[in-house]
Amino acid sequence: MTDRTSPVIIITGTPGTGKSSHAHLLAEESSIPLQHINVGDFVKEKGLYDNFDEEWQSYNVDEDQLLDELEPLVAKGGVILDWHSCEVFPERWADLVVVLRCDHSKLWERLEKRSYPLKKIQENNEAEIMQVVLEEARASYAQEIVVELKSESMEDMESNVQRIIEWIKSWQSQRTSSS
């Protein structure tokens, strides 16, 4: 157990499941200050990649550099890490891991709207069907901190954010009652 007064929340899921939208709304509505870090943007801004893969239209992240840059931010707590992958983050960092899920036909439409190449849409769609991110989260973190949430509508997102806010209150209350 850490002595942080604010949690570290990882919001993960296949691209297009609503991670950034959830994280943004959570940061806005939380009663405690939470810093939303879109890890993909963070990687680009800080140059934490080896190269850009033209075929997949994505950066090949230097995970060691990424973790080195994130460590001091995460150590303080009060952080939402928003990324399509979670296994790279040390287990000790996470207080809650939220895996967003979306019906594959809705996901396909969302990725088409982003003008993803067909190959990338297909790969991400298959990953969602095969529950790749969910299985990665379950294999990387304690079962009790991994939560799977449906993310197919604005109502889902609002409900999910309220659920996470309630979890934060409970997390804080457990911290204060045990100290």
TIRO-2110 file (N, C-alpha, C; in Angstrom, 1 decimal):
// TIRO-2110
0.8, -1.2, 0.0, N, 1, A
0.0, 0.0, 0.0, CA, 1, A
0.9, 1.2, 0.0, C, 1, A
0.5, 2.2, -0.8, N, 2, A
1.3, 3.5, -0.9, CA, 2, A
0.7, 4.5, 0.1, C, 2, A
1.4, 5.6, 0.2, N, 3, A
1.0, 6.7, 1.1, CA, 3, A
0.4, 7.8, 0.3, C, 3, A
0.1, 7.6, -1.0, N, 4, A
-0.5, 8.6, -1.8, CA, 4, A
-1.9, 9.0, -1.3, C, 4, A
-2.3, 10.2, -1.4, N, 5, A
-3.6, 10.7, -1.0, CA, 5, A
-4.6, 10.7, -2.1, C, 5, A
-4.1, 10.5, -3.4, N, 6, A
-4.9, 10.5, -4.5, CA, 6, A
-4.5, 9.3, -5.4, C, 6, A
-5.5, 8.6, -6.0, N, 7, A
-5.1, 7.3, -6.7, CA, 7, A
-4.5, 7.6, -8.1, C, 7, A
-4.0, 6.5, -8.6, N, 8, A
-3.5, 6.4, -10.0, CA, 8, A
-4.5, 5.5, -10.7, C, 8, A
-5.1, 6.0, -11.7, N, 9, A
-6.2, 5.2, -12.4, CA, 9, A
-5.7, 5.1, -13.8, C, 9, A
-5.7, 3.8, -14.3, N, 10, A
-5.4, 3.5, -15.7, CA, 10, A
-6.7, 3.3, -16.4, C, 10, A
-6.9, 4.1, -17.5, N, 11, A
-8.1, 3.8, -18.3, CA, 11, A
-7.5, 3.3, -19.7, C, 11, A
-7.9, 2.1, -20.0, N, 12, A
-7.3, 1.4, -21.1, CA, 12, A
-8.4, 0.8, -22.0, C, 12, A
-8.1, 0.3, -23.1, N, 13, A
-9.0, -0.3, -24.0, CA, 13, A
-8.5, -0.2, -25.5, C, 13, A
-9.1, -0.9, -26.3, N, 14, A
-8.8, -0.9, -27.8, CA, 14, A
-9.0, 0.5, -28.3, C, 14, A
-8.2, 1.0, -29.2, N, 15, A
-8.4, 2.3, -29.8, CA, 15, A
-9.9, 2.5, -30.2, C, 15, A
-10.5, 3.6, -29.8, N, 16, A
-11.9, 3.9, -30.2, CA, 16, A
-12.9, 3.6, -29.2, C, 16, A
-12.5, 3.0, -28.0, N, 17, A
-13.4, 2.7, -27.0, CA, 17, A
-13.8, 3.8, -26.1, C, 17, A
-13.2, 5.0, -26.2, N, 18, A
-13.6, 6.1, -25.4, CA, 18, A
-12.7, 6.5, -24.3, C, 18, A
-11.5, 6.0, -24.3, N, 19, A
-10.5, 6.2, -23.2, CA, 19, A
-10.3, 7.7, -22.9, C, 19, A
-10.0, 8.5, -23.9, N, 20, A
-9.7, 9.9, -23.7, CA, 20, A
-10.9, 10.7, -23.3, C, 20, A
-12.1, 10.3, -23.8, N, 21, A
-13.3, 11.0, -23.4, CA, 21, A
-13.6, 10.7, -22.0, C, 21, A
-13.5, 9.5, -21.6, N, 22, A
-13.8, 9.1, -20.2, CA, 22, A
-12.8, 9.8, -19.3, C, 22, A
-11.5, 9.8, -19.6, N, 23, A
-10.5, 10.4, -18.8, CA, 23, A
-10.7, 11.9, -18.6, C, 23, A
-11.0, 12.6, -19.7, N, 24, A
-11.3, 14.0, -19.7, CA, 24, A
-12.5, 14.3, -18.8, C, 24, A
-13.6, 13.6, -19.0, N, 25, A
-14.8, 13.9, -18.1, CA, 25, A
-14.5, 13.6, -16.7, C, 25, A
-13.8, 12.5, -16.4, N, 26, A
-13.4, 12.1, -15.0, CA, 26, A
-12.6, 13.3, -14.4, C, 26, A
-11.6, 13.7, -15.1, N, 27, A
-10.8, 14.8, -14.6, CA, 27, A
-11.6, 16.1, -14.3, C, 27, A
-12.6, 16.3, -15.1, N, 28, A
-13.5, 17.5, -14.9, CA, 28, A
-14.4, 17.3, -13.8, C, 28, A
-15.0, 16.2, -13.6, N, 29, A
-16.0, 16.0, -12.6, CA, 29, A
-15.5, 15.5, -11.3, C, 29, A
-14.3, 15.0, -11.2, N, 30, A
-13.8, 14.5, -9.9, CA, 30, A
-13.7, 15.6, -8.8, C, 30, A
-14.1, 15.2, -7.6, N, 31, A
-14.0, 16.2, -6.5, CA, 31, A
-12.5, 16.4, -6.1, C, 31, A
-11.6, 15.5, -6.5, N, 32, A
-10.2, 15.8, -6.2, CA, 32, A
-9.5, 16.1, -7.5, C, 32, A
-8.4, 16.8, -7.5, N, 33, A
-7.7, 17.1, -8.7, CA, 33, A
-7.0, 15.8, -9.3, C, 33, A
-7.3, 15.6, -10.5, N, 34, A
-6.7, 14.5, -11.3, CA, 34, A
-6.1, 15.0, -12.5, C, 34, A
-4.8, 14.6, -12.8, N, 35, A
-4.1, 15.0, -14.0, CA, 35, A
-4.3, 13.9, -15.0, C, 35, A
-5.0, 14.3, -16.2, N, 36, A
-5.2, 13.3, -17.3, CA, 36, A
-4.0, 13.3, -18.2, C, 36, A
-3.3, 12.2, -18.3, N, 37, A
-2.2, 12.0, -19.2, CA, 37, A
-2.6, 11.1, -20.3, C, 37, A
-2.8, 11.7, -21.5, N, 38, A
-3.0, 10.9, -22.7, CA, 38, A
-1.6, 10.4, -23.1, C, 38, A
-1.3, 9.1, -22.8, N, 39, A
0.0, 8.6, -23.0, CA, 39, A
0.5, 8.7, -24.4, C, 39, A
-0.4, 8.4, -25.4, N, 40, A
0.0, 8.6, -26.8, CA, 40, A
0.5, 10.0, -27.1, C, 40, A
-0.2, 11.0, -26.6, N, 41, A
0.2, 12.4, -26.8, CA, 41, A
1.5, 12.7, -26.1, C, 41, A
1.6, 12.2, -24.9, N, 42, A
2.8, 12.3, -24.0, CA, 42, A
4.0, 11.8, -24.7, C, 42, A
3.9, 10.6, -25.3, N, 43, A
5.0, 10.0, -26.1, CA, 43, A
5.5, 10.9, -27.2, C, 43, A
4.5, 11.4, -28.0, N, 44, A
4.8, 12.3, -29.1, CA, 44, A
5.5, 13.6, -28.6, C, 44, A
4.9, 14.2, -27.6, N, 45, A
5.4, 15.5, -27.1, CA, 45, A
6.8, 15.4, -26.6, C, 45, A
7.1, 14.3, -25.9, N, 46, A
8.4, 14.1, -25.2, CA, 46, A
9.4, 13.4, -26.1, C, 46, A
9.0, 12.9, -27.3, N, 47, A
9.9, 12.2, -28.2, CA, 47, A
10.3, 10.8, -27.6, C, 47, A
9.4, 10.1, -27.0, N, 48, A
9.7, 8.9, -26.3, CA, 48, A
9.4, 7.7, -27.2, C, 48, A
9.9, 7.8, -28.4, N, 49, A
9.7, 6.7, -29.4, CA, 49, A
11.0, 6.5, -30.2, C, 49, A
11.1, 5.3, -30.7, N, 50, A
12.2, 4.9, -31.6, CA, 50, A
12.1, 5.4, -33.0, C, 50, A
10.8, 5.2, -33.5, N, 51, A
10.5, 5.6, -34.9, CA, 51, A
9.0, 5.6, -35.1, C, 51, A
8.6, 6.0, -36.3, N, 52, A
7.2, 6.0, -36.7, CA, 52, A
7.0, 4.9, -37.7, C, 52, A
6.1, 4.0, -37.5, N, 53, A
5.8, 2.9, -38.4, CA, 53, A
4.8, 3.4, -39.4, C, 53, A
5.2, 3.5, -40.6, N, 54, A
4.3, 4.0, -41.7, CA, 54, A
3.2, 3.1, -42.0, C, 54, A
3.5, 1.8, -42.0, N, 55, A
2.4, 0.8, -42.3, CA, 55, A
1.3, 0.9, -41.3, C, 55, A
1.6, 1.0, -40.0, N, 56, A
0.6, 1.0, -38.9, CA, 56, A
0.2, 2.4, -38.5, C, 56, A
0.9, 3.4, -39.1, N, 57, A
0.6, 4.8, -38.7, CA, 57, A
0.6, 5.0, -37.2, C, 57, A
1.7, 4.5, -36.6, N, 58, A
1.9, 4.7, -35.1, CA, 58, A
3.3, 4.7, -34.8, C, 58, A
3.6, 5.2, -33.6, N, 59, A
4.9, 5.3, -33.1, CA, 59, A
5.3, 4.0, -32.3, C, 59, A
6.6, 3.6, -32.5, N, 60, A
7.2, 2.5, -31.7, CA, 60, A
7.8, 3.1, -30.4, C, 60, A
7.1, 3.0, -29.3, N, 61, A
7.4, 3.6, -28.1, CA, 61, A
8.6, 3.0, -27.4, C, 61, A
9.4, 3.9, -26.9, N, 62, A
10.6, 3.4, -26.1, CA, 62, A
10.0, 3.3, -24.6, C, 62, A
9.6, 2.1, -24.2, N, 63, A
8.9, 1.9, -23.0, CA, 63, A
9.8, 2.3, -21.8, C, 63, A
11.1, 2.1, -21.8, N, 64, A
11.9, 2.5, -20.7, CA, 64, A
11.9, 4.0, -20.5, C, 64, A
12.1, 4.7, -21.6, N, 65, A
12.0, 6.2, -21.5, CA, 65, A
10.7, 6.7, -21.0, C, 65, A
9.6, 6.0, -21.5, N, 66, A
8.3, 6.4, -21.1, CA, 66, A
8.1, 6.2, -19.6, C, 66, A
8.5, 5.1, -19.1, N, 67, A
8.3, 4.8, -17.6, CA, 67, A
9.2, 5.8, -16.8, C, 67, A
10.4, 6.1, -17.3, N, 68, A
11.2, 7.1, -16.6, CA, 68, A
10.6, 8.4, -16.5, C, 68, A
9.9, 8.9, -17.6, N, 69, A
9.3, 10.2, -17.6, CA, 69, A
8.0, 10.2, -16.7, C, 69, A
7.3, 9.1, -16.7, N, 70, A
6.0, 9.0, -16.0, CA, 70, A
6.2, 8.8, -14.5, C, 70, A
7.3, 8.1, -14.1, N, 71, A
7.5, 7.8, -12.7, CA, 71, A
7.3, 8.9, -11.7, C, 71, A
8.0, 10.1, -11.9, N, 72, A
7.8, 11.1, -10.9, CA, 72, A
6.3, 11.7, -10.8, C, 72, A
5.6, 11.7, -12.0, N, 73, A
4.3, 12.1, -12.0, CA, 73, A
3.3, 11.1, -11.3, C, 73, A
3.5, 9.9, -11.5, N, 74, A
2.7, 8.8, -10.9, CA, 74, A
3.0, 8.7, -9.4, C, 74, A
4.2, 8.9, -9.0, N, 75, A
4.6, 8.8, -7.6, CA, 75, A
3.7, 9.7, -6.7, C, 75, A
3.3, 10.8, -7.2, N, 76, A
2.5, 11.8, -6.4, CA, 76, A
1.1, 11.3, -6.3, C, 76, A
0.6, 10.5, -7.3, N, 77, A
-0.8, 10.2, -7.3, CA, 77, A
-1.6, 11.2, -8.0, C, 77, A
-2.9, 11.0, -8.0, N, 78, A
-3.8, 12.0, -8.7, CA, 78, A
-3.6, 12.0, -10.2, C, 78, A
-3.4, 10.8, -10.8, N, 79, A
-3.1, 10.7, -12.2, CA, 79, A
-4.1, 9.7, -12.9, C, 79, A
-4.5, 10.1, -14.1, N, 80, A
-5.3, 9.2, -14.9, CA, 80, A
-4.4, 8.9, -16.1, C, 80, A
-3.9, 7.7, -16.3, N, 81, A
-3.1, 7.3, -17.5, CA, 81, A
-4.1, 6.7, -18.5, C, 81, A
-4.1, 7.3, -19.7, N, 82, A
-5.1, 6.9, -20.7, CA, 82, A
-4.2, 6.4, -21.9, C, 82, A
-4.3, 5.0, -22.1, N, 83, A
-3.6, 4.4, -23.2, CA, 83, A
-4.2, 3.1, -23.6, C, 83, A
-3.9, 2.7, -24.8, N, 84, A
-4.5, 1.5, -25.4, CA, 84, A
-3.8, 0.2, -24.8, C, 84, A
-2.8, 0.4, -24.0, N, 85, A
-2.1, -0.7, -23.4, CA, 85, A
-1.9, -0.4, -22.0, C, 85, A
-1.8, -1.5, -21.1, N, 86, A
-1.6, -1.2, -19.7, CA, 86, A
-0.5, -2.0, -19.1, C, 86, A
-0.1, -3.1, -19.8, N, 87, A
0.9, -4.1, -19.2, CA, 87, A
2.2, -3.4, -19.0, C, 87, A
2.6, -2.4, -19.7, N, 88, A
3.8, -1.7, -19.5, CA, 88, A
4.0, -1.0, -18.1, C, 88, A
2.9, -0.6, -17.6, N, 89, A
2.9, 0.1, -16.3, CA, 89, A
3.1, -0.8, -15.1, C, 89, A
4.0, -0.5, -14.2, N, 90, A
4.3, -1.4, -13.1, CA, 90, A
3.0, -1.6, -12.3, C, 90, A
2.9, -2.8, -11.8, N, 91, A
1.7, -3.1, -11.0, CA, 91, A
1.5, -2.2, -9.8, C, 91, A
2.7, -1.8, -9.2, N, 92, A
2.7, -0.9, -8.0, CA, 92, A
2.1, 0.5, -8.3, C, 92, A
2.0, 0.8, -9.6, N, 93, A
1.5, 2.2, -9.9, CA, 93, A
0.0, 2.2, -9.8, C, 93, A
-0.7, 1.2, -10.2, N, 94, A
-2.1, 1.2, -10.4, CA, 94, A
-3.0, 1.0, -9.1, C, 94, A
-3.9, 1.8, -8.9, N, 95, A
-4.9, 1.6, -7.8, CA, 95, A
-6.2, 1.1, -8.5, C, 95, A
-6.5, 1.5, -9.7, N, 96, A
-7.6, 1.0, -10.4, CA, 96, A
-7.3, 1.0, -11.9, C, 96, A
-7.7, -0.1, -12.6, N, 97, A
-7.5, -0.3, -14.0, CA, 97, A
-8.9, -0.5, -14.6, C, 97, A
-9.3, 0.5, -15.4, N, 98, A
-10.6, 0.4, -16.1, CA, 98, A
-10.3, 0.0, -17.5, C, 98, A
-11.0, -1.1, -17.9, N, 99, A
-10.9, -1.5, -19.3, CA, 99, A
-12.2, -1.2, -20.0, C, 99, A
-12.2, -0.3, -21.0, N, 100, A
-13.4, 0.0, -21.7, CA, 100, A
-13.6, -1.0, -22.8, C, 100, A
-14.9, -1.4, -23.0, N, 101, A
-15.2, -2.3, -24.1, CA, 101, A
-16.3, -1.8, -24.9, C, 101, A
-16.3, -2.2, -26.2, N, 102, A
-17.3, -1.6, -27.1, CA, 102, A
-17.6, -2.7, -28.1, C, 102, A
-18.9, -2.8, -28.5, N, 103, A
-19.3, -3.7, -29.6, CA, 103, A
-18.5, -3.5, -30.8, C, 103, A
-18.0, -4.6, -31.4, N, 104, A
-17.1, -4.4, -32.5, CA, 104, A
-17.6, -3.7, -33.7, C, 104, A
-18.9, -3.8, -34.0, N, 105, A
-19.5, -3.0, -35.1, CA, 105, A
-19.5, -1.5, -34.9, C, 105, A
-19.8, -1.1, -33.6, N, 106, A
-19.7, 0.3, -33.2, CA, 106, A
-18.2, 0.8, -33.3, C, 106, A
-17.3, -0.1, -32.8, N, 107, A
-15.9, 0.2, -32.8, CA, 107, A
-15.4, 0.4, -34.3, C, 107, A
-15.8, -0.4, -35.2, N, 108, A
-15.4, -0.3, -36.6, CA, 108, A
-15.8, 1.1, -37.1, C, 108, A
-17.0, 1.5, -36.8, N, 109, A
-17.5, 2.8, -37.3, CA, 109, A
-16.7, 3.9, -36.7, C, 109, A
-16.4, 3.8, -35.4, N, 110, A
-15.6, 4.9, -34.8, CA, 110, A
-14.2, 5.0, -35.4, C, 110, A
-13.6, 3.9, -35.7, N, 111, A
-12.2, 3.9, -36.3, CA, 111, A
-12.3, 4.4, -37.8, C, 111, A
-13.3, 4.0, -38.5, N, 112, A
-13.5, 4.6, -39.8, CA, 112, A
-13.6, 6.1, -39.8, C, 112, A
-14.3, 6.6, -38.9, N, 113, A
-14.4, 8.1, -38.7, CA, 113, A
-13.1, 8.7, -38.5, C, 113, A
-12.2, 8.0, -37.9, N, 114, A
-10.8, 8.5, -37.6, CA, 114, A
-9.9, 8.4, -38.8, C, 114, A
-10.4, 7.8, -39.9, N, 115, A
-9.7, 7.6, -41.1, CA, 115, A
-8.5, 6.6, -40.9, C, 115, A
-8.7, 5.7, -40.0, N, 116, A
-7.6, 4.6, -39.8, CA, 116, A
-7.5, 3.8, -41.1, C, 116, A
-6.3, 3.3, -41.4, N, 117, A
-6.2, 2.4, -42.6, CA, 117, A
-7.0, 1.1, -42.3, C, 117, A
-7.5, 0.5, -43.3, N, 118, A
-8.3, -0.7, -43.2, CA, 118, A
-7.6, -1.8, -42.3, C, 118, A
-6.3, -2.0, -42.6, N, 119, A
-5.6, -3.0, -41.9, CA, 119, A
-5.6, -2.7, -40.3, C, 119, A
-5.5, -1.4, -40.0, N, 120, A
-5.4, -1.0, -38.6, CA, 120, A
-6.8, -1.2, -38.0, C, 120, A
-7.9, -0.9, -38.7, N, 121, A
-9.2, -1.1, -38.3, CA, 121, A
-9.5, -2.6, -38.0, C, 121, A
-9.1, -3.4, -38.9, N, 122, A
-9.3, -4.8, -38.8, CA, 122, A
-8.5, -5.4, -37.6, C, 122, A
-7.3, -5.0, -37.4, N, 123, A
-6.5, -5.5, -36.3, CA, 123, A
-7.1, -5.0, -34.9, C, 123, A
-7.5, -3.8, -34.8, N, 124, A
-8.1, -3.3, -33.6, CA, 124, A
-9.5, -4.0, -33.3, C, 124, A
-10.2, -4.2, -34.4, N, 125, A
-11.5, -4.8, -34.2, CA, 125, A
-11.3, -6.3, -33.7, C, 125, A
-10.4, -7.0, -34.3, N, 126, A
-10.1, -8.3, -33.9, CA, 126, A
-9.6, -8.4, -32.4, C, 126, A
-8.8, -7.4, -32.1, N, 127, A
-8.3, -7.3, -30.7, CA, 127, A
-9.5, -7.1, -29.7, C, 127, A
-10.5, -6.3, -30.1, N, 128, A
-11.6, -6.1, -29.2, CA, 128, A
-12.4, -7.4, -29.1, C, 128, A
-12.7, -8.0, -30.2, N, 129, A
-13.4, -9.3, -30.2, CA, 129, A
-12.8, -10.3, -29.3, C, 129, A
-11.4, -10.4, -29.4, N, 130, A
-10.6, -11.4, -28.7, CA, 130, A
-10.3, -10.9, -27.2, C, 130, A
-10.8, -9.8, -26.8, N, 131, A
-10.6, -9.2, -25.5, CA, 131, A
-9.1, -9.1, -25.1, C, 131, A
-8.3, -8.7, -26.1, N, 132, A
-6.9, -8.6, -25.9, CA, 132, A
-6.5, -7.7, -24.7, C, 132, A
-7.1, -6.5, -24.7, N, 133, A
-6.7, -5.5, -23.6, CA, 133, A
-7.2, -6.0, -22.3, C, 133, A
-8.4, -6.6, -22.2, N, 134, A
-8.9, -7.1, -21.0, CA, 134, A
-8.1, -8.2, -20.4, C, 134, A
-7.7, -9.1, -21.3, N, 135, A
-6.8, -10.2, -20.8, CA, 135, A
-5.5, -9.7, -20.4, C, 135, A
-4.9, -8.7, -21.1, N, 136, A
-3.7, -8.1, -20.7, CA, 136, A
-3.8, -7.5, -19.3, C, 136, A
-4.9, -6.8, -19.0, N, 137, A
-5.1, -6.1, -17.7, CA, 137, A
-5.2, -7.2, -16.6, C, 137, A
-6.0, -8.2, -16.9, N, 138, A
-6.2, -9.3, -15.9, CA, 138, A
-4.9, -10.0, -15.6, C, 138, A
-4.0, -10.1, -16.6, N, 139, A
-2.7, -10.8, -16.4, CA, 139, A
-1.7, -10.0, -15.7, C, 139, A
-1.9, -8.7, -15.7, N, 140, A
-0.9, -7.7, -15.2, CA, 140, A
-1.2, -7.1, -13.9, C, 140, A
-2.4, -7.2, -13.4, N, 141, A
-2.8, -6.5, -12.2, CA, 141, A
-3.7, -7.5, -11.3, C, 141, A
-3.8, -7.1, -10.0, N, 142, A
-4.6, -7.9, -9.1, CA, 142, A
-6.0, -7.8, -9.6, C, 142, A
-6.7, -9.0, -9.5, N, 143, A
-8.1, -9.1, -10.1, CA, 143, A
-9.0, -8.0, -9.5, C, 143, A
-8.9, -7.7, -8.2, N, 144, A
-9.8, -6.8, -7.6, CA, 144, A
-9.7, -5.3, -8.0, C, 144, A
-8.6, -5.0, -8.7, N, 145, A
-8.5, -3.6, -9.2, CA, 145, A
-8.8, -3.4, -10.7, C, 145, A
-9.1, -4.5, -11.4, N, 146, A
-9.4, -4.5, -12.8, CA, 146, A
-10.9, -4.5, -13.0, C, 146, A
-11.4, -3.5, -13.7, N, 147, A
-12.9, -3.3, -13.9, CA, 147, A
-13.1, -3.2, -15.4, C, 147, A
-14.1, -4.0, -15.9, N, 148, A
-14.5, -3.9, -17.3, CA, 148, A
-15.8, -3.1, -17.4, C, 148, A
-15.8, -2.1, -18.2, N, 149, A
-17.0, -1.2, -18.4, CA, 149, A
-17.4, -1.1, -19.8, C, 149, A
-18.6, -1.2, -20.1, N, 150, A
-19.2, -1.0, -21.5, CA, 150, A
-19.1, 0.5, -21.8, C, 150, A
-18.7, 0.8, -23.1, N, 151, A
-18.5, 2.1, -23.5, CA, 151, A
-19.0, 2.3, -24.9, C, 151, A
-20.3, 2.3, -25.0, N, 152, A
-21.0, 2.4, -26.3, CA, 152, A
-21.8, 3.6, -26.6, C, 152, A
-22.1, 4.4, -25.5, N, 153, A
-22.9, 5.6, -25.6, CA, 153, A
-22.5, 6.6, -24.6, C, 153, A
-23.1, 7.8, -24.8, N, 154, A
-22.8, 8.9, -23.8, CA, 154, A
-23.3, 8.5, -22.5, C, 154, A
-24.4, 7.8, -22.4, N, 155, A
-25.0, 7.4, -21.1, CA, 155, A
-24.0, 6.4, -20.4, C, 155, A
-23.4, 5.5, -21.2, N, 156, A
-22.4, 4.6, -20.6, CA, 156, A
-21.3, 5.4, -20.0, C, 156, A
-20.8, 6.4, -20.8, N, 157, A
-19.6, 7.2, -20.3, CA, 157, A
-20.0, 7.9, -19.0, C, 157, A
-21.1, 8.6, -19.0, N, 158, A
-21.5, 9.3, -17.8, CA, 158, A
-21.7, 8.4, -16.6, C, 158, A
-22.3, 7.2, -16.8, N, 159, A
-22.5, 6.3, -15.7, CA, 159, A
-21.1, 5.7, -15.3, C, 159, A
-20.2, 5.4, -16.2, N, 160, A
-18.9, 4.9, -15.9, CA, 160, A
-18.1, 5.9, -15.0, C, 160, A
-18.2, 7.2, -15.4, N, 161, A
-17.4, 8.2, -14.7, CA, 161, A
-18.0, 8.4, -13.3, C, 161, A
-19.3, 8.3, -13.1, N, 162, A
-19.9, 8.4, -11.8, CA, 162, A
-19.4, 7.2, -10.9, C, 162, A
-19.4, 6.1, -11.6, N, 163, A
-18.9, 4.9, -10.9, CA, 163, A
-17.5, 5.0, -10.4, C, 163, A
-16.6, 5.6, -11.2, N, 164, A
-15.2, 5.8, -10.9, CA, 164, A
-15.1, 6.8, -9.8, C, 164, A
-15.9, 7.9, -9.8, N, 165, A
-15.9, 8.9, -8.8, CA, 165, A
-16.3, 8.3, -7.4, C, 165, A
-17.3, 7.4, -7.4, N, 166, A
-17.7, 6.7, -6.2, CA, 166, A
-16.5, 5.8, -5.7, C, 166, A
-15.8, 5.1, -6.7, N, 167, A
-14.7, 4.3, -6.3, CA, 167, A
-13.6, 5.2, -5.6, C, 167, A
-13.3, 6.4, -6.2, N, 168, A
-12.3, 7.3, -5.6, CA, 168, A
-12.7, 7.6, -4.2, C, 168, A
-14.0, 8.0, -3.9, N, 169, A
-14.4, 8.3, -2.6, CA, 169, A
-14.2, 7.1, -1.6, C, 169, A
-14.5, 5.9, -2.1, N, 170, A
-14.3, 4.8, -1.2, CA, 170, A
-12.8, 4.5, -1.0, C, 170, A
-12.0, 4.7, -2.0, N, 171, A
-10.5, 4.5, -1.9, CA, 171, A
-10.0, 5.5, -0.9, C, 171, A
-10.4, 6.8, -1.0, N, 172, A
-9.9, 7.8, 0.0, CA, 172, A
-10.4, 7.5, 1.4, C, 172, A
-11.6, 7.0, 1.5, N, 173, A
-12.1, 6.7, 2.8, CA, 173, A
-11.4, 5.6, 3.5, C, 173, A
-11.0, 4.6, 2.7, N, 174, A
-10.2, 3.4, 3.2, CA, 174, A
-8.8, 3.9, 3.7, C, 174, A
-8.3, 4.9, 2.9, N, 175, A
-7.0, 5.4, 3.3, CA, 175, A
-7.0, 6.1, 4.6, C, 175, A
-8.0, 7.0, 4.8, N, 176, A
-8.1, 7.8, 6.0, CA, 176, A
-8.5, 6.9, 7.2, C, 176, A
-9.3, 5.9, 7.0, N, 177, A
-9.7, 5.1, 8.2, CA, 177, A
-8.6, 4.1, 8.6, C, 177, A
-7.6, 3.8, 7.7, N, 178, A
-6.5, 2.9, 8.1, CA, 178, A
-5.3, 3.6, 8.5, C, 178, A
-5.3, 5.0, 8.5, N, 179, A
-4.1, 5.7, 9.0, CA, 179, A
-4.2, 6.2, 10.4, C, 179, A
END
